[in-house]
Amino acid sequence: MSLTDFELLDKSSETLKVLAHPLRLAIIELLLKDKRLSVSDIYEALEIEQSVASYHLKNLRIVNLVVPNRIGTKIFYTIKNEQVSNVFYSIIKLCEN
């Protein structure tokens, strides 16, 4: 058995750090339910300031969990891939017990 290379482990650790915030998990949950949301949709749904939503979306974007798409003057976010959904629901299921 071989160990995973440390570069991948470091990247994985950074992703877990980003996920370790309740607002970021809430944003992921919203995006999993609605598939595509604007920044204003997100901050209104979570009842937070626009700047707070943008900050957390930036962190999720840096580790490639969400993808921005500009349409006119609005930026819409989607989940990058199915693995994000798998990880999110695995974490929730792990913590339910």
N, C-alpha and C positions, 0 to 999 in steps of 0.2 A: 504494500500500500504506500502511495506517495502522498506527501503533503501538498496542499494547494499552495501555489506561489504567493509570497507575501504581498506582492502588488495587488493581486485580486483580493486577498484578505483585508488589506488596507482600504480598498475601494468599498468592499462589503461593510466594513466597520463604519465608514462615512455615511453610507446609505442608511444603516441602522440608527445612527445618531440623528439623522434628519427625520426618520420615522418616529423617533422617541419624543414626540410632542403632540398633545391632544388636538390642537387646532389643525395640525398637518394631517393627522389621521381623519379628522372630521372633513377636511377638504377632499381627501381621497374618497371617503365614503360618499360624499355628495357627487363627485365625478363618476363614481361607479354606478350610482343610481341614475343620473341624468345624462351621462356620456359626454356632454359638451356644455360648459358653462362659461359665462363672461366673469370678469373680476367682480363686477357689480352684483351679479347673481350670487356669487360666493359670499361676499361680505354682507349682503342683505340677509341671506339664509342663515348665516352664523351670528348675525347681529354684532359685527365687529367693524372697526374702522377700515376704510379702503386701504390705508397704508399698511395696516397689520396683515390684511389678506395678501397684498402684493408682496410683502416681505416673506411670508410663508410659502407663497407660490414660487418665488425666486429660489428658495432653498430646495423645494421639490424639483424644480427645473434643473438646478445644478447637478443633481444626482440622477437625472434622466427618469424620474418617476412620472412627470407630466410633460406635455408638449403644448407650447403656445401656438396659436394660429390667428393672425390678424385678419379681420374682415372689416374694411372701412376704418373707422376710428376705434373699434373695440377689439380687444384681445380675448379669444376664447381658449379655454384649456381643456385638454382631454388626457386620459390616462395613456401612458406610452405603450404598454403592452399587457397581455393577459397575466403575466407573472406578478404584476403589481396587485391584481385582484387576489391571486392565490396567496400571496404573502399577507395582505391585509386580513383576509378571512381566516387564515391560519393563526395570526396573532390574536384576533378576537376570540376564536374558538379555544385557544390555549388559555386565555385569561378568564373565560367563563367558568372554568372548573375550580 
